[in-house]
Amino acid sequence: MSATPSPALVWLRRNLFRSPADGILTVVSAVVVATVLYRTARFVAVTGRWEIIEVNLRLLMVGRFPDIHLPRVSISLAVAAFVGGLVAGVVHRRQVAAGTSAVAHLGTGRRALDLLERFWPVLAGAALLLALSRTTGPWVTVAGALAAGMAGRLIGARLPAVVHPGVVLGAVITPFALVAYLADAVGWDGWGGLMLNVFMAVASIILCFPLGVLAALGRRSTLPAVRWVSTAYIELFRGVPLFVLLLMSGAALGFFVPVDAAPGRVVRAIVVFTLFTGAYMAEIVRGGLQSLPKGQPEAARALGLSPTKVTFLIVLPQALRNVIPAQVGQLISLFKDTTLAGFALGLFELLNVSRSITSQDAFRGQPLLPEVLAFVALLFWIGSYTMARESQRLERKLGVGER
């Protein structure tokens, strides 16, 4: 009587060694993957010289932000974490009340594991930065942000329903207040490092989304003037490379605007990112609008709803829900494209910092660019991967792709 093969062996035969060609492809792929993993691990743990990152960690994070004003950065991160935790607590409480929370029945430990599973790239990145830090400042900043976030979460879960509008208003106002608080110490053009990349990305995301929605609605408008203007804007900015637009904002703006009236370089970059991404966002939203069956708006109009209510209560919410993956993909691209502002406008953003520190006297002439670029790539991967995972989580909650 022959022994029954184990499930693992059955899986291997079915998925990796079904035929001789599959077996050869599996072996070759395994060798390639093992070689890449070995070389990567050896580079990270043995051959890589990470002193340049340790010495210049502050420069990579905040650029030339003065030491005397660094507590403002720590305070801003703590306030942002507190407000984020507060909003998360309020939202969770409302979901529990409505019976829509997927983690309401879980204990405290399981909820902590759920948060760890969601944000492990960010936590791992923070741990790496702390390991590379040579001062106590980053430790105090991270500890303060974590404590503030936990406090906000606990308070938000216990707030009465009457304060929900205030929480929403506070969440909207807080980013602008924090930016003003930091800019009061150092103007935007004096910012640098990862802080500048994140600021440009967040500001552009906040501005480009409503612009893209309005442009998409304008392109479908029955008013010829609105439709022509929207179409011209979309096609113009989709047809010109982003880098060219950034160069023009830095070099050609002076021909049209007096030097004293011209905005700063960071403002120019944000305007260009907003207009460029807004045009692409408009086409994404237009695709979502076209994906809806015509029967829904017709039924809404038959019930007596005005065109405005049909658009903003029936059509637009479903269209935005259907194109969440494409929207988030475009926003991730925007986050990575902020590095172009360093080359085009001379901003001291993260990638520009990484190029500059290899020219320091202590590191000049040494082949340390791979280490620096690997570190920068890791930071951008953490941000992009976290955005993608949260997008997928939102898709599952909204049932995107399900009937």
N, C-alpha and C positions, 0 to 999 in steps of 0.2 A: 504494500500500500504506500503510494508516494506521498511525501509530505506536502502540505499546502504551502505555497510560497507566501512570504510575508507581504503585507500591504505596501511596504516601502519598495520591495523588489518589483512588485506589480506596477507601481507608479513609475519607477525608473524605466522599465521595459516599455510601458505605454507612452511615456512622454519624451524620453531621451534616447532610447535605443530601439525604436520600432523597426528600423531598417538599417542596413550597413551605412547608407549615406547619413542617416540621422546620428548614428554612433560616431562616425568620423567628425561630423560637425560639432557634436557635443564635446568630444575630446579636444578638438582644436580650440573651441570657445573656452573650455575650462583652462587650457594652458595660457591663453591670452589674458583671461581675467585674473588668473593667479599671478602672472608676471606683472600686470598693472598694479594689483594690490600689493605685491611685494615691493615694487619700486616706490610706490607711494608711501608705504609704511617706513621704508628705509630712509626716504627723503625727510619725512616728518620727524622720525625718532633718532636718526643717526647722522646723516650727512647735512641736513639743513642747518643753517646758521641763523638762529632766530634772535641774536642779540640786537640786530637792527630794529626789530619790532619792539623789543623790550625798551630800548632807549627812546624810541620815537612813538611810543604808544599814545601819549597825550596828543602829540601832533597829528597822528592819524585819526583820533577821535574828534577833537575840537579845533584843530588847526592852530592859529596864533591867538586864540581867545586868551586875554590876559589872565594871569594867575589870580589877581585880586578879585576877578569877577567869576571865577569858576564855581563858587558856592551858588551863584544864580542858576547855573546849569543843574546842579544837584537838587536845588529846591524845585526847579521846574519839572524835573523827572519825577520827584516825589508827588507833586501836585497832580501831574498827569496820571500817575499810577493810582492815586486816591480817587480821582474822578472816574477813571476807567473801572476801578473796583466798585465804586458806588453805582454806576450805571449797570454793571453786570449783576450786582445784587438786586437792584430794582427789577430788572428784566427777569431774573430767575424767579423772584417772588411772584411776579405776574404770571409767569408760565406755570408755576406750581398751582396758583389759584385757578388757572384755566384748565389745568390737567394736561398741558402740552409739553411739560419738561421731561426730557429723557433720563435725567439723572436725579429727579426729585426723590426717588425711592432708595437711592444709594446712600451709604453712610459717609461720614466725613473723610475717612481714609480712601474710599473708592472715588470720591469726588476729587480728592487731591491727585490720585493717579490719573483721572480723566484729564485734569489740567496739565499734568506732566506729559501725557501722551500728545496733547494738542500743541504744547509750546516747548517741547524738548529741544528743538533747534535753538530757540532764543536762550533758554537756560544753559545749554551747552556752550553757546557763544559767550554768554556772560561769565561762565566759569573759566573759559579760556582766557578772557580778558583779565580776570582777576589773577589767574596764574601768572600771566605775563607782567602784571603791574609791579612796580617797585616802590609804590607809595601806598599810604592808607586811604587816600582820597577815593579811589574807585570802590574800595570795600565799603566805606561809609555810604557812598551814593547808592550802591546796589542794595545794601541792607535797608536804607531809608526808603527806597522805592518799593521793596518787597513789603515792608511793614505798612507803608501807606496804602498799598494796593489791598492787603489783607484787611486793614481797618475799614477801607471804603466798602469792601465786599460785605463785611459783617454789618456795617451801618445800613447799607442799601437794602439788605434782606429784612431789615426791621423798620424801615420807614413806612409811615402811613400812606395810604393811596393819595391823600390830598397833596402831597409834595411832589408827585410825579412830574407835573409840568415844570416845577422849579428845577428838578434834576435834569430834565431835557434841556432847559434853557442854560443851565450851568455847563452841561456837556458841550453845548454849542459855543458858548462864550469863552470857555477855558483855553482852547488852543490859541485864540487871538490874544487873550490876556497874557499868556506865557510868552508868546512871540514878542509882544510889546515890552514885557518885562526884561527879556534878554536884549532886545534891540536898544533899550534905554541905556544899557551899559556899553554895548558895542554894536555899531551899525551892521546891517546885513552883509555889506561888502567886506567887513572884517571877520566874518565867520569863515570856518574852514573845516576840513576833515569830513568824517562821516556825518557829523551834525548838519553840515550844509547840504549834503546829498539828501538826507532825510527831510530837511525843511523844504527844499525845492520840490521834492516828490510829493509830500503831503499837501503843500499849498497848491500845486498844480492839479492834483487829484481832486481836491475840494472844488476848484474852479472849473475844471474841464468837464466834469460830469453834467452839471446843469446846462452848460453851454452845448454839449453834444446832444442832450435831449431836446433842447429848444431848436437846434439846427435840424435835427431829424424831423421834428414836427413841422418846422418851416418848409422843409423840402417836400413834404406831402401836403402842404397847404393848398387850398383852392384859390388863394389870392396870388396872382402872377408876380407882383413885386416881391412879396415875402418868399415865394418859391425860388425866384431867380437869384435873390441875394443869398439865400441859404445854399443853393446849389453852387454859386460862384465861390463862396467861402470854402465849402467842403472840397471842391475840386482843386482850388488854388493851393490849399495847405496840404492836401494829400499828394499833390504832384511835385512838390519841392522837397528836397532832402532836408531833414531836420538840422544837420550840421550847417548847411548853407543858410538856413534861416537864423541860426545862432550867430554865424559870422556877419550876416547883414545887420542884425541888431546891435552888434558891437562896432562895426566899421561904417555902415551906411546911415545909421540913425542920425549921426551928426549933420548930415546934409539936409535934413528935413526939420530937425528940432534944435533950437539953440542949446549950446553946451550947458548953460546954467539950468535949463528946464528939462534936460534929458534925465530919465530915471537911472538909478544905479544899475550895476551889472547884474546883480541878483534879481532885481525886478525885471529886467529885460529877459533874463533866462526863464523866469516863471511865466511871463507873458507868452514867450515863444512856445514853451512846453504846453501851456494851456491851450493855445490856439491850434497847435499841431495835433495834440492828442484829442482835443474836442472834435476835430474834423473826422478822425478815425472813429471816435466814439459815436458820432452821429450816424455813420454808416452801419455800425454794429446795431444801434438802436433801431434804425430803419429796417434792418433785416428782421429784428424781433417784431416790429409792427406788422410787417408783411407776412409773418408766419401765422398770425391769428386768422381764424376763419371769419369770413365776412358776416356770418350770421349773428355773431355776438353783438357788434355795434348796431346792426340793424334791429335786433331784438331790444336793445337798450333804448334806441330812439323810438321804437314802437311803444315803449312803456312811458314815454314822455320826458325822458332825460334830455337835458340840453347837450349840445355838442361838446361843451367844456367838461361836463360831468362824464359823458361817455368816454372822452379821451383820458381823463385823469383818474377815473374810478374804475373803468372797465378795461380799456385797451392798454394803456401804458403800464400798469402794474404787471399784467401778464407778459407783455413784451419784454420788460426788463428782467423778469424772472427767467424767461426762456434763453436769454443771451448772457447769463451770468458768467459762464466760462470764457466767452470771448471778451467781455468787459474786463474781467480780472487779468486775463492775458495781456491786454493792452496796457493796463495799469502797471503790471510787472515790468513790461517793456519801458514804460515811462520812468520807473524807478532806476532801471539800469542805464537809461539814456542820460541821466543827470551827469554822468561822467563826461559827456561831450562838452558841457559848459566850461570845464577846466581848460580844454584845448582851444575852444572858440572864443571865450571871453576872458581867459586868464584867471578864473576863479580858483581858489586854493582848496578845491574839493578833494575827496579821498584819493582818486587816481592820480591827480596832480601832486598831492603830497607824497605818494609812494614813489613817484619818479624823482622828486626833489631830494628825498632823504638818501638815495643812493649816491648823491653827489657830495655828501658831507665829508669833511676831512677824514673822519675816522673810518669811512667805508668807501672812499673813492678808489676806483680801480679794482674793486673786488666784485666778483660775479654774484651779487646778492639780489638782483632783480627777480629771479624766480621765487625766492622766499617772500619778497614783498608782494608780488602779484598774486601768489597763492593765498596770502593772508587777505588781501583785498577781495579776491574772488570768493573766499569763504564767507566774508561778511555780507556780500551781495547775495550769495546763495541762501544764507540764513533768512534774510528779509524776503526774498522771492519765494522760497519754499514755504515759509510760514503763511504768506498771502495765498498761495495756491491751496494749502491744506484748509485754511479757513473758508476759502471759496467752495471747496468740495463739501465741507461740513454744512455750509449754507444751502448748497444744492440739495443735499440729502434732506435737510429740514423742510425745504420748500417742495420737494418731490420733483425736481427738474428731470425731464426725460421719462417720467412715469405717466401712465394713463389712469 
